Amino acid sequence: MDDQAELRRRYRAWSRAVARGERLPFPEECRDLRCGAKTRAGTPCKRRDLYASGRCHLHGGASTGPKSGPRAKRPEPPREEPPYDPATNPEVLDALRRQGIPVGDLAERVRYR
């Protein structure tokens, strides 16, 4: 097994134990452990700020979910709502009636373009 892989395994075991509440000292052999993920340039990542997974926040962060396939979240189509029509709003009709404006067939008399 690769030396870095063994160190990463020990680091993850320590991290899981700390998450469970155990108070263990940090393993000294993991002190210089680096992320090691392959970058776009093809070189290993040199960051030392590691998550419990043993990778840095650029290479081992939380997944945002599948981007494609059957489990990918698809955007919902916009809802088809009828446009707002004040001639059918009861509050508007009541306000017009209070002002003495006849509103009998207002919806048919008003034409919106």
N, C-alpha and C positions, 0 to 999 in steps of 0.2 A: 504494500500500500504506500502511496505517496506520503512524504513527510508532512506536507501542508494539509493533506486530507486528514491525517491522523490528528494534527493540531486542531483543525477545524472541528473534528468529532469531539475532542476533549473540551473545546470552548463551548460547543452546543450543549454538552452534558452539564457543564458548570452553569450555563445560562438557564437551563431548565430547572436545575436544583435551586438556584436563587429565586426563580419565579415561583417555586413551590413554598418558599419561605425559609429554606435552609440557609444558614450563614456559613458559607464556605469561602476560604481565601481564593483570590484569583490565581489560577495556575500560572506560575512564573514562565513556563515554557511557551505560553500563549501571549506573552507580553508584546512580542514583535509581529504578531499575526496580522497579515494584511488581507484585504478583501480577496484578491486573486482572480476575480471574474475577468473574462476576456472582454476587453474594450473594443470599440469600433475599429481602432487601429490594429487590433490583434494582439496587443500587449496586455499583460496582467494588470489589473487595477491596483494602485498602491495605497489606497485609502486605509486608514486604521480605525476609523469610527465604525464599529461593527454592530449590527443588530444581533438578536439571539440566533438568527440563521447562520451567522458567521460571514455575512456579506454586508457591504455598506448600503447606505440609503439609496444610492443610485442603481445598485444591482440586486438588492434583495428586499425591496420594500413590499408593502402589501399589494396584492394583485388588484387591478381595477376591473377584473372580470374578463370573460372571453370577448374578443373583438369581432369574431365571426363564428359561424356555425349555429347549431340549433339552440344553444343556450345563451347566445348573444342577445342583449336587450335591443329591441327594435324601437325606433321612435314611433309614438302613437300618432295616427293621423289627426289633424285638427278637427275639433267638433264642429258640426254643421249646425249653427244656431241661426234662427231667423234674425234679421236686423232689428234693432230697437225701433219701435213705432210708438211715439208718444200719443197717437190717437187711440191706442188700445190700452194705455196705462190708466188704471182707475184713479190714481192720485192726481194725475193731470186733468182728467175729466172732472173730478170733484172740484178742483181749483177753478176750472173754467165755469162750472155751474155756479159756484159761489160768487163769481164776478158777474153773473147774469148773462153769460155767453151761451147761446143754444148749442148743444153738442149732439143732437139726435143722431145724425148720420155722418158724423165728423170723419170717420175712417174712410168713408167713400168719397167725401168732398175734397179731402186733402190728397194731393198727388205728390209723391216723392220721386225725384228723378235721380 
